[in-house]
Amino acid sequence: MLHPLEDDTIMCPYCGEYFSVVIDCSVADQQYIEDCEVCCRPIEFHVVVNGNDDYALTVQTENE
Ligand SMILES: [Zn+2]
């Protein structure tokens, strides 16, 4: 069962550093920009929630 807010760790597509993010699982399909905590470049997040217990998070550079 997913919590409404899930902690996850992503790898920045620009600098390759890992940092933790909070995913809002109450929205089934969402796309947003959040700056990397390390290099401050804008990372595009795409979250797709699959039912009640799984979600897919992908990150990419803003221009990809
Ligand atoms: Zn970075």
N, CA, C, O and the ligand as a Tripos MOL2 file, in Angstrom:
@<TRIPOS>MOLECULE
protein
  257   255    65     0     0
PROTEIN
NO_CHARGES

@<TRIPOS>ATOM
      1 N           0.8570   -1.1980    0.0000 N.3       1 MET1
      2 CA          0.0000    0.0000    0.0000 C.3       1 MET1
      3 C           0.8910    1.2450    0.0000 C.2       1 MET1
      4 O           1.7970    1.3680    0.8240 O.2       1 MET1
      5 N           0.6340    2.1340   -0.9000 N.am      2 LEU2
      6 CA          1.4230    3.3620   -0.9670 C.3       2 LEU2
      7 C           0.9610    4.3780    0.0630 C.2       2 LEU2
      8 O          -0.2300    4.4970    0.3520 O.2       2 LEU2
      9 N           1.9050    5.0940    0.6000 N.am      3 HIS3
     10 CA          1.5530    6.2620    1.3890 C.3       3 HIS3
     11 C           1.2630    7.4040    0.4150 C.2       3 HIS3
     12 O           1.7440    7.3880   -0.7180 O.2       3 HIS3
     13 N           0.4910    8.3810    0.8420 N.am      4 PRO4
     14 CA          0.2430    9.5330   -0.0550 C.3       4 PRO4
     15 C           1.5360   10.2300   -0.4570 C.2       4 PRO4
     16 O           1.6740   10.7320   -1.5720 O.2       4 PRO4
     17 N           2.4750   10.2460    0.4780 N.am      5 LEU5
     18 CA          3.7780   10.8190    0.1670 C.3       5 LEU5
     19 C           4.8470    9.7560    0.3880 C.2       5 LEU5
     20 O           5.0390    9.2740    1.5040 O.2       5 LEU5
     21 N           5.5350    9.4000   -0.6810 N.am      6 GLU6
     22 CA          6.5700    8.3750   -0.6130 C.3       6 GLU6
     23 C           7.9450    9.0190   -0.7420 C.2       6 GLU6
     24 O           8.1470    9.9200   -1.5560 O.2       6 GLU6
     25 N           8.8830    8.5480    0.0680 N.am      7 ASP7
     26 CA         10.2660    8.9770   -0.0880 C.3       7 ASP7
     27 C          10.9370    8.1240   -1.1570 C.2       7 ASP7
     28 O          10.7350    6.9110   -1.2120 O.2       7 ASP7
     29 N          11.7180    8.7520   -1.9880 N.am      8 ASP8
     30 CA         12.4500    7.9950   -2.9960 C.3       8 ASP8
     31 C          13.8090    8.6490   -3.1910 C.2       8 ASP8
     32 O          14.0400    9.7810   -2.7660 O.2       8 ASP8
     33 N          14.6850    7.9260   -3.8320 N.am      9 THR9
     34 CA         16.0100    8.4690   -4.1400 C.3       9 THR9
     35 C          16.1810    8.4640   -5.6410 C.2       9 THR9
     36 O          15.9230    7.4510   -6.2910 O.2       9 THR9
     37 N          16.6040    9.5560   -6.1880 N.am     10 ILE10
     38 CA         16.8140    9.6340   -7.6290 C.3      10 ILE10
     39 C          18.2710    9.9810   -7.9160 C.2      10 ILE10
     40 O          19.0020   10.4760   -7.0590 O.2      10 ILE10
     41 N          18.6570    9.7010   -9.1520 N.am     11 MET11
     42 CA         19.9730   10.1180   -9.5990 C.3      11 MET11
     43 C          19.7970   11.2820  -10.5660 C.2      11 MET11
     44 O          19.0480   11.1920  -11.5390 O.2      11 MET11
     45 N          20.4850   12.3540  -10.2880 N.am     12 CYS12
     46 CA         20.3950   13.5250  -11.1550 C.3      12 CYS12
     47 C          20.9150   13.1980  -12.5540 C.2      12 CYS12
     48 O          22.0260   12.6870  -12.6960 O.2      12 CYS12
     49 N          20.1110   13.4900  -13.6000 N.am     13 PRO13
     50 CA         20.5650   13.1910  -14.9690 C.3      13 PRO13
     51 C          21.6690   14.1260  -15.4510 C.2      13 PRO13
     52 O          22.2780   13.8810  -16.4930 O.2      13 PRO13
     53 N          21.9240   15.1760  -14.7150 N.am     14 TYR14
     54 CA         22.9940   16.1110  -15.1110 C.3      14 TYR14
     55 C          24.3160   15.7490  -14.4390 C.2      14 TYR14
     56 O          25.3220   15.5390  -15.1160 O.2      14 TYR14
     57 N          24.3150   15.6760  -13.0950 N.am     15 CYS15
     58 CA         25.5770   15.5260  -12.3780 C.3      15 CYS15
     59 C          25.7810   14.1190  -11.8210 C.2      15 CYS15
     60 O          26.8720   13.8080  -11.3430 O.2      15 CYS15
     61 N          24.7550   13.2540  -11.8710 N.am     16 GLY16
     62 CA         24.9110   11.8820  -11.4250 C.3      16 GLY16
     63 C          24.8790   11.6820   -9.9170 C.2      16 GLY16
     64 O          25.1100   10.5740   -9.4330 O.2      16 GLY16
     65 N          24.5940   12.7480   -9.1710 N.am     17 GLU17
     66 CA         24.5210   12.6270   -7.7160 C.3      17 GLU17
     67 C          23.1390   12.1050   -7.3100 C.2      17 GLU17
     68 O          22.1330   12.3800   -7.9650 O.2      17 GLU17
     69 N          23.1200   11.3450   -6.2090 N.am     18 TYR18
     70 CA         21.8580   10.8370   -5.6790 C.3      18 TYR18
     71 C          21.3350   11.7620   -4.5980 C.2      18 TYR18
     72 O          22.1030   12.2630   -3.7770 O.2      18 TYR18
     73 N          20.0470   11.9880   -4.5960 N.am     19 PHE19
     74 CA         19.4430   12.7140   -3.4830 C.3      19 PHE19
     75 C          17.9950   12.2760   -3.3280 C.2      19 PHE19
     76 O          17.3970   11.7340   -4.2570 O.2      19 PHE19
     77 N          17.4400   12.5160   -2.1500 N.am     20 SER20
     78 CA         16.1020   12.0130   -1.8770 C.3      20 SER20
     79 C          15.0430   13.0500   -2.2320 C.2      20 SER20
     80 O          15.2470   14.2570   -2.1000 O.2      20 SER20
     81 N          13.9150   12.5370   -2.6840 N.am     21 VAL21
     82 CA         12.7840   13.3760   -3.0660 C.3      21 VAL21
     83 C          11.5280   12.7840   -2.4250 C.2      21 VAL21
     84 O          11.5250   11.6280   -2.0040 O.2      21 VAL21
     85 N          10.4790   13.5740   -2.3570 N.am     22 VAL22
     86 CA          9.2000   13.0980   -1.8650 C.3      22 VAL22
     87 C           8.2260   13.0860   -3.0390 C.2      22 VAL22
     88 O           8.0410   14.0910   -3.7260 O.2      22 VAL22
     89 N           7.6090   11.9250   -3.2520 N.am     23 ILE23
     90 CA          6.6770   11.7490   -4.3610 C.3      23 ILE23
     91 C           5.2520   11.8440   -3.8450 C.2      23 ILE23
     92 O           4.8860   11.1670   -2.8850 O.2      23 ILE23
     93 N           4.4550   12.6790   -4.4780 N.am     24 ASP24
     94 CA          3.0450   12.8040   -4.1180 C.3      24 ASP24
     95 C           2.2410   11.7640   -4.9010 C.2      24 ASP24
     96 O           1.9500   11.9600   -6.0810 O.2      24 ASP24
     97 N           1.8840   10.6570   -4.2410 N.am     25 CYS25
     98 CA          1.2100    9.5460   -4.9150 C.3      25 CYS25
     99 C          -0.3020    9.7350   -5.0010 C.2      25 CYS25
    100 O          -1.0080    8.8430   -5.4720 O.2      25 CYS25
    101 N          -0.7970   10.8580   -4.5630 N.am     26 SER26
    102 CA         -2.2460   11.0820   -4.6550 C.3      26 SER26
    103 C          -2.6540   11.5260   -6.0590 C.2      26 SER26
    104 O          -3.8420   11.5920   -6.3730 O.2      26 SER26
    105 N          -1.6670   11.8290   -6.9000 N.am     27 VAL27
    106 CA         -1.9420   12.1960   -8.2820 C.3      27 VAL27
    107 C          -1.4550   11.0640   -9.1720 C.2      27 VAL27
    108 O          -0.2860   10.6830   -9.1030 O.2      27 VAL27
    109 N          -2.3450   10.5140  -10.0170 N.am     28 ALA28
    110 CA         -2.0350    9.2870  -10.7510 C.3      28 ALA28
    111 C          -0.9810    9.4770  -11.8370 C.2      28 ALA28
    112 O          -0.2030    8.5660  -12.1180 O.2      28 ALA28
    113 N          -0.9560   10.6350  -12.4350 N.am     29 ASP29
    114 CA         -0.0300   10.8690  -13.5460 C.3      29 ASP29
    115 C           0.3940   12.3160  -13.4950 C.2      29 ASP29
    116 O          -0.4330   13.2130  -13.6610 O.2      29 ASP29
    117 N           1.6560   12.5530  -13.2720 N.am     30 GLN30
    118 CA          2.0880   13.9360  -13.1110 C.3      30 GLN30
    119 C           3.4860   14.1420  -13.6510 C.2      30 GLN30
    120 O           4.3030   13.2220  -13.7100 O.2      30 GLN30
    121 N           3.7290   15.3620  -14.0370 N.am     31 GLN31
    122 CA          5.0190   15.7460  -14.5860 C.3      31 GLN31
    123 C           5.3590   17.1080  -14.0060 C.2      31 GLN31
    124 O           4.5310   18.0180  -14.0240 O.2      31 GLN31
    125 N           6.5490   17.2480  -13.5030 N.am     32 TYR32
    126 CA          6.9180   18.5330  -12.9190 C.3      32 TYR32
    127 C           8.4280   18.7010  -12.9270 C.2      32 TYR32
    128 O           9.1810   17.7540  -13.1560 O.2      32 TYR32
    129 N           8.8440   19.9150  -12.6760 N.am     33 ILE33
    130 CA         10.2670   20.2490  -12.6740 C.3      33 ILE33
    131 C          10.6980   20.5330  -11.2410 C.2      33 ILE33
    132 O          10.0390   21.2750  -10.5120 O.2      33 ILE33
    133 N          11.8090   19.9320  -10.8560 N.am     34 GLU34
    134 CA         12.3750   20.2340   -9.5420 C.3      34 GLU34
    135 C          13.8870   20.3770   -9.7260 C.2      34 GLU34
    136 O          14.5080   19.6140  -10.4660 O.2      34 GLU34
    137 N          14.4600   21.3540   -9.0520 N.am     35 ASP35
    138 CA         15.8960   21.5780   -9.2200 C.3      35 ASP35
    139 C          16.7010   20.5510   -8.4430 C.2      35 ASP35
    140 O          16.3250   20.1630   -7.3370 O.2      35 ASP35
    141 N          17.8020   20.1160   -9.0220 N.am     36 CYS36
    142 CA         18.7300   19.2060   -8.3480 C.3      36 CYS36
    143 C          19.2750   19.8900   -7.0990 C.2      36 CYS36
    144 O          19.6310   21.0690   -7.1220 O.2      36 CYS36
    145 N          19.3340   19.1250   -6.0050 N.am     37 GLU37
    146 CA         19.8630   19.6890   -4.7570 C.3      37 GLU37
    147 C          21.3620   19.9370   -4.8390 C.2      37 GLU37
    148 O          21.9080   20.7470   -4.0890 O.2      37 GLU37
    149 N          22.0150   19.2440   -5.7430 N.am     38 VAL38
    150 CA         23.4790   19.3270   -5.8130 C.3      38 VAL38
    151 C          23.9160   20.3760   -6.8380 C.2      38 VAL38
    152 O          24.6910   21.2730   -6.5070 O.2      38 VAL38
    153 N          23.4240   20.2730   -8.0920 N.am     39 CYS39
    154 CA         23.8950   21.1860   -9.1380 C.3      39 CYS39
    155 C          22.8600   22.2460   -9.5080 C.2      39 CYS39
    156 O          23.1420   23.1380  -10.3080 O.2      39 CYS39
    157 N          21.6580   22.1490   -8.9240 N.am     40 CYS40
    158 CA         20.6060   23.1690   -9.0910 C.3      40 CYS40
    159 C          20.0720   23.2810  -10.5160 C.2      40 CYS40
    160 O          19.4450   24.2810  -10.8620 O.2      40 CYS40
    161 N          20.3140   22.2690  -11.3420 N.am     41 ARG41
    162 CA         19.7350   22.3080  -12.6800 C.3      41 ARG41
    163 C          18.3440   21.6870  -12.6510 C.2      41 ARG41
    164 O          18.0650   20.8350  -11.8080 O.2      41 ARG41
    165 N          17.4670   22.1050  -13.5660 N.am     42 PRO42
    166 CA         16.0640   21.6600  -13.5100 C.3      42 PRO42
    167 C          15.8740   20.2430  -14.0350 C.2      42 PRO42
    168 O          16.1510   19.9620  -15.2010 O.2      42 PRO42
    169 N          15.4040   19.3600  -13.1750 N.am     43 ILE43
    170 CA         15.1570   17.9640  -13.5320 C.3      43 ILE43
    171 C          13.6640   17.7960  -13.7810 C.2      43 ILE43
    172 O          12.8350   18.2660  -13.0010 O.2      43 ILE43
    173 N          13.3310   17.1170  -14.8850 N.am     44 GLU44
    174 CA         11.9350   16.8410  -15.1810 C.3      44 GLU44
    175 C          11.5470   15.4970  -14.5700 C.2      44 GLU44
    176 O          12.1370   14.4650  -14.8880 O.2      44 GLU44
    177 N          10.5540   15.5240  -13.6950 N.am     45 PHE45
    178 CA         10.0510   14.3140  -13.0430 C.3      45 PHE45
    179 C           8.7740   13.8670  -13.7440 C.2      45 PHE45
    180 O           7.9390   14.6870  -14.1250 O.2      45 PHE45
    181 N           8.6370   12.5560  -13.9070 N.am     46 HIS46
    182 CA          7.3900   11.9990  -14.4340 C.3      46 HIS46
    183 C           7.0010   10.8380  -13.5330 C.2      46 HIS46
    184 O           7.7360    9.8570  -13.4170 O.2      46 HIS46
    185 N           5.8450   10.9520  -12.8980 N.am     47 VAL47
    186 CA          5.3840    9.9330  -11.9590 C.3      47 VAL47
    187 C           4.0750    9.3420  -12.4750 C.2      47 VAL47
    188 O           3.1260   10.0680  -12.7700 O.2      47 VAL47
    189 N           4.0380    8.0090  -12.5790 N.am     48 VAL48
    190 CA          2.8160    7.3060  -12.9410 C.3      48 VAL48
    191 C           2.5080    6.3210  -11.8280 C.2      48 VAL48
    192 O           3.3220    5.4500  -11.5230 O.2      48 VAL48
    193 N           1.3390    6.4550  -11.2210 N.am     49 VAL49
    194 CA          0.9390    5.5600  -10.1430 C.3      49 VAL49
    195 C           0.1350    4.4110  -10.7360 C.2      49 VAL49
    196 O          -0.8400    4.6220  -11.4570 O.2      49 VAL49
    197 N           0.5700    3.1690  -10.4130 N.am     50 ASN50
    198 CA         -0.0910    1.9710  -10.9260 C.3      50 ASN50
    199 C          -0.9010    1.3390   -9.7950 C.2      50 ASN50
    200 O          -0.3510    0.6020   -8.9770 O.2      50 ASN50
    201 N          -2.1840    1.6190   -9.7440 N.am     51 GLY51
    202 CA         -3.0170    1.0330   -8.7030 C.3      51 GLY51
    203 C          -2.6480    1.5560   -7.3300 C.2      51 GLY51
    204 O          -2.2720    2.7180   -7.1800 O.2      51 GLY51
    205 N          -2.7580    0.6800   -6.3090 N.am     52 ASN52
    206 CA         -2.5980    1.1150   -4.9270 C.3      52 ASN52
    207 C          -1.2080    0.8920   -4.3580 C.2      52 ASN52
    208 O          -0.8860    1.4230   -3.2950 O.2      52 ASN52
    209 N          -0.3890    0.1270   -5.0360 N.am     53 ASP53
    210 CA          0.8380   -0.2780   -4.3690 C.3      53 ASP53
    211 C           2.1070   -0.1230   -5.1900 C.2      53 ASP53
    212 O           3.1580   -0.6370   -4.8090 O.2      53 ASP53
    213 N           2.0210    0.5730   -6.3030 N.am     54 ASP54
    214 CA          3.2390    0.7200   -7.0980 C.3      54 ASP54
    215 C           3.1880    2.0260   -7.8810 C.2      54 ASP54
    216 O           2.1210    2.5190   -8.2480 O.2      54 ASP54
    217 N           4.3660    2.5590   -8.1210 N.am     55 TYR55
    218 CA          4.4420    3.7280   -8.9920 C.3      55 TYR55
    219 C           5.7590    3.6910   -9.7470 C.2      55 TYR55
    220 O           6.7250    3.0560   -9.3250 O.2      55 TYR55
    221 N           5.7720    4.3810  -10.8630 N.am     56 ALA56
    222 CA          6.9900    4.4610  -11.6650 C.3      56 ALA56
    223 C           7.4280    5.9140  -11.7040 C.2      56 ALA56
    224 O           6.6530    6.8090  -12.0440 O.2      56 ALA56
    225 N           8.6890    6.1290  -11.3490 N.am     57 LEU57
    226 CA          9.2540    7.4700  -11.3790 C.3      57 LEU57
    227 C          10.3750    7.5000  -12.4020 C.2      57 LEU57
    228 O          11.3010    6.6900  -12.3410 O.2      57 LEU57
    229 N          10.2950    8.4210  -13.3310 N.am     58 THR58
    230 CA         11.4030    8.6130  -14.2600 C.3      58 THR58
    231 C          11.8420   10.0610  -14.2040 C.2      58 THR58
    232 O          11.0210   10.9650  -14.0460 O.2      58 THR58
    233 N          13.1310   10.2750  -14.3320 N.am     59 VAL59
    234 CA         13.6670   11.6320  -14.3370 C.3      59 VAL59
    235 C          14.4880   11.8130  -15.6040 C.2      59 VAL59
    236 O          15.1230   10.8730  -16.0840 O.2      59 VAL59
    237 N          14.4720   13.0140  -16.1360 N.am     60 GLN60
    238 CA         15.2730   13.3060  -17.3230 C.3      60 GLN60
    239 C          15.6250   14.7830  -17.3400 C.2      60 GLN60
    240 O          15.0700   15.5870  -16.5910 O.2      60 GLN60
    241 N          16.5580   15.1160  -18.2120 N.am     61 THR61
    242 CA         16.9280   16.5200  -18.3360 C.3      61 THR61
    243 C          15.7660   17.2810  -18.9680 C.2      61 THR61
    244 O          14.9330   16.7020  -19.6650 O.2      61 THR61
    245 N          15.7250   18.5510  -18.7190 N.am     62 GLU62
    246 CA         14.5710   19.3440  -19.1430 C.3      62 GLU62
    247 C          14.3440   19.3240  -20.6440 C.2      62 GLU62
    248 O          13.2020   19.4030  -21.0970 O.2      62 GLU62
    249 N          15.4040   19.2220  -21.4130 N.am     63 ASN63
    250 CA         15.2710   19.3610  -22.8730 C.3      63 ASN63
    251 C          15.1900   18.0470  -23.6250 C.2      63 ASN63
    252 O          15.1210   18.0510  -24.8540 O.2      63 ASN63
    253 N          15.1970   16.9200  -22.9230 N.am     64 GLU64
    254 CA         15.1770   15.6300  -23.5990 C.3      64 GLU64
    255 C          13.8280   15.3300  -24.1990 C.2      64 GLU64
    256 O          13.6450   14.2750  -24.8070 O.2      64 GLU64
    257 ZN         22.5650   17.5470  -10.2890 Zn       65 ZN65
@<TRIPOS>BOND
     1     1     2 1
     2     2     3 1
     3     3     4 2
     4     3     5 am
     5     5     6 1
     6     6     7 1
     7     7     8 2
     8     7     9 am
     9     9    10 1
    10    10    11 1
    11    11    12 2
    12    11    13 am
    13    13    14 1
    14    14    15 1
    15    15    16 2
    16    15    17 am
    17    17    18 1
    18    18    19 1
    19    19    20 2
    20    19    21 am
    21    21    22 1
    22    22    23 1
    23    23    24 2
    24    23    25 am
    25    25    26 1
    26    26    27 1
    27    27    28 2
    28    27    29 am
    29    29    30 1
    30    30    31 1
    31    31    32 2
    32    31    33 am
    33    33    34 1
    34    34    35 1
    35    35    36 2
    36    35    37 am
    37    37    38 1
    38    38    39 1
    39    39    40 2
    40    39    41 am
    41    41    42 1
    42    42    43 1
    43    43    44 2
    44    43    45 am
    45    45    46 1
    46    46    47 1
    47    47    48 2
    48    47    49 am
    49    49    50 1
    50    50    51 1
    51    51    52 2
    52    51    53 am
    53    53    54 1
    54    54    55 1
    55    55    56 2
    56    55    57 am
    57    57    58 1
    58    58    59 1
    59    59    60 2
    60    59    61 am
    61    61    62 1
    62    62    63 1
    63    63    64 2
    64    63    65 am
    65    65    66 1
    66    66    67 1
    67    67    68 2
    68    67    69 am
    69    69    70 1
    70    70    71 1
    71    71    72 2
    72    71    73 am
    73    73    74 1
    74    74    75 1
    75    75    76 2
    76    75    77 am
    77    77    78 1
    78    78    79 1
    79    79    80 2
    80    79    81 am
    81    81    82 1
    82    82    83 1
    83    83    84 2
    84    83    85 am
    85    85    86 1
    86    86    87 1
    87    87    88 2
    88    87    89 am
    89    89    90 1
    90    90    91 1
    91    91    92 2
    92    91    93 am
    93    93    94 1
    94    94    95 1
    95    95    96 2
    96    95    97 am
    97    97    98 1
    98    98    99 1
    99    99   100 2
   100    99   101 am
   101   101   102 1
   102   102   103 1
   103   103   104 2
   104   103   105 am
   105   105   106 1
   106   106   107 1
   107   107   108 2
   108   107   109 am
   109   109   110 1
   110   110   111 1
   111   111   112 2
   112   111   113 am
   113   113   114 1
   114   114   115 1
   115   115   116 2
   116   115   117 am
   117   117   118 1
   118   118   119 1
   119   119   120 2
   120   119   121 am
   121   121   122 1
   122   122   123 1
   123   123   124 2
   124   123   125 am
   125   125   126 1
   126   126   127 1
   127   127   128 2
   128   127   129 am
   129   129   130 1
   130   130   131 1
   131   131   132 2
   132   131   133 am
   133   133   134 1
   134   134   135 1
   135   135   136 2
   136   135   137 am
   137   137   138 1
   138   138   139 1
   139   139   140 2
   140   139   141 am
   141   141   142 1
   142   142   143 1
   143   143   144 2
   144   143   145 am
   145   145   146 1
   146   146   147 1
   147   147   148 2
   148   147   149 am
   149   149   150 1
   150   150   151 1
   151   151   152 2
   152   151   153 am
   153   153   154 1
   154   154   155 1
   155   155   156 2
   156   155   157 am
   157   157   158 1
   158   158   159 1
   159   159   160 2
   160   159   161 am
   161   161   162 1
   162   162   163 1
   163   163   164 2
   164   163   165 am
   165   165   166 1
   166   166   167 1
   167   167   168 2
   168   167   169 am
   169   169   170 1
   170   170   171 1
   171   171   172 2
   172   171   173 am
   173   173   174 1
   174   174   175 1
   175   175   176 2
   176   175   177 am
   177   177   178 1
   178   178   179 1
   179   179   180 2
   180   179   181 am
   181   181   182 1
   182   182   183 1
   183   183   184 2
   184   183   185 am
   185   185   186 1
   186   186   187 1
   187   187   188 2
   188   187   189 am
   189   189   190 1
   190   190   191 1
   191   191   192 2
   192   191   193 am
   193   193   194 1
   194   194   195 1
   195   195   196 2
   196   195   197 am
   197   197   198 1
   198   198   199 1
   199   199   200 2
   200   199   201 am
   201   201   202 1
   202   202   203 1
   203   203   204 2
   204   203   205 am
   205   205   206 1
   206   206   207 1
   207   207   208 2
   208   207   209 am
   209   209   210 1
   210   210   211 1
   211   211   212 2
   212   211   213 am
   213   213   214 1
   214   214   215 1
   215   215   216 2
   216   215   217 am
   217   217   218 1
   218   218   219 1
   219   219   220 2
   220   219   221 am
   221   221   222 1
   222   222   223 1
   223   223   224 2
   224   223   225 am
   225   225   226 1
   226   226   227 1
   227   227   228 2
   228   227   229 am
   229   229   230 1
   230   230   231 1
   231   231   232 2
   232   231   233 am
   233   233   234 1
   234   234   235 1
   235   235   236 2
   236   235   237 am
   237   237   238 1
   238   238   239 1
   239   239   240 2
   240   239   241 am
   241   241   242 1
   242   242   243 1
   243   243   244 2
   244   243   245 am
   245   245   246 1
   246   246   247 1
   247   247   248 2
   248   247   249 am
   249   249   250 1
   250   250   251 1
   251   251   252 2
   252   251   253 am
   253   253   254 1
   254   254   255 1
   255   255   256 2
@<TRIPOS>SUBSTRUCTURE
     1 MET1         2 RESIDUE 1 A MET
     2 LEU2         6 RESIDUE 1 A LEU
     3 HIS3        10 RESIDUE 1 A HIS
     4 PRO4        14 RESIDUE 1 A PRO
     5 LEU5        18 RESIDUE 1 A LEU
     6 GLU6        22 RESIDUE 1 A GLU
     7 ASP7        26 RESIDUE 1 A ASP
     8 ASP8        30 RESIDUE 1 A ASP
     9 THR9        34 RESIDUE 1 A THR
    10 ILE10       38 RESIDUE 1 A ILE
    11 MET11       42 RESIDUE 1 A MET
    12 CYS12       46 RESIDUE 1 A CYS
    13 PRO13       50 RESIDUE 1 A PRO
    14 TYR14       54 RESIDUE 1 A TYR
    15 CYS15       58 RESIDUE 1 A CYS
    16 GLY16       62 RESIDUE 1 A GLY
    17 GLU17       66 RESIDUE 1 A GLU
    18 TYR18       70 RESIDUE 1 A TYR
    19 PHE19       74 RESIDUE 1 A PHE
    20 SER20       78 RESIDUE 1 A SER
    21 VAL21       82 RESIDUE 1 A VAL
    22 VAL22       86 RESIDUE 1 A VAL
    23 ILE23       90 RESIDUE 1 A ILE
    24 ASP24       94 RESIDUE 1 A ASP
    25 CYS25       98 RESIDUE 1 A CYS
    26 SER26      102 RESIDUE 1 A SER
    27 VAL27      106 RESIDUE 1 A VAL
    28 ALA28      110 RESIDUE 1 A ALA
    29 ASP29      114 RESIDUE 1 A ASP
    30 GLN30      118 RESIDUE 1 A GLN
    31 GLN31      122 RESIDUE 1 A GLN
    32 TYR32      126 RESIDUE 1 A TYR
    33 ILE33      130 RESIDUE 1 A ILE
    34 GLU34      134 RESIDUE 1 A GLU
    35 ASP35      138 RESIDUE 1 A ASP
    36 CYS36      142 RESIDUE 1 A CYS
    37 GLU37      146 RESIDUE 1 A GLU
    38 VAL38      150 RESIDUE 1 A VAL
    39 CYS39      154 RESIDUE 1 A CYS
    40 CYS40      158 RESIDUE 1 A CYS
    41 ARG41      162 RESIDUE 1 A ARG
    42 PRO42      166 RESIDUE 1 A PRO
    43 ILE43      170 RESIDUE 1 A ILE
    44 GLU44      174 RESIDUE 1 A GLU
    45 PHE45      178 RESIDUE 1 A PHE
    46 HIS46      182 RESIDUE 1 A HIS
    47 VAL47      186 RESIDUE 1 A VAL
    48 VAL48      190 RESIDUE 1 A VAL
    49 VAL49      194 RESIDUE 1 A VAL
    50 ASN50      198 RESIDUE 1 A ASN
    51 GLY51      202 RESIDUE 1 A GLY
    52 ASN52      206 RESIDUE 1 A ASN
    53 ASP53      210 RESIDUE 1 A ASP
    54 ASP54      214 RESIDUE 1 A ASP
    55 TYR55      218 RESIDUE 1 A TYR
    56 ALA56      222 RESIDUE 1 A ALA
    57 LEU57      226 RESIDUE 1 A LEU
    58 THR58      230 RESIDUE 1 A THR
    59 VAL59      234 RESIDUE 1 A VAL
    60 GLN60      238 RESIDUE 1 A GLN
    61 THR61      242 RESIDUE 1 A THR
    62 GLU62      246 RESIDUE 1 A GLU
    63 ASN63      250 RESIDUE 1 A ASN
    64 GLU64      254 RESIDUE 1 A GLU
    65 ZN65       257 GROUP 0 **** ****
